[in-house]
Amino acid sequence: MQLVRQIQMNRSRLLDEISFRSKNLFNVATYKIRQRFFEEGKWIRYN
């Protein structure tokens, strides 16, 4: 059984901007990790 907790907040421009940039940062890091693995066979750690 999975429990899900939802949090609802009022939207704001600042929260939207931070969320957008966070998503983009995660995507860039994931892309770079995957590219290094495919090119060199080495795994980069997030830390």
Buried (B, 14 or more C-beta within 10 A) or exposed (E): EEEEEEEEEEEEEEEEEEEEEEEEEEEEEEEEBEEEEEEEEEEEEEE
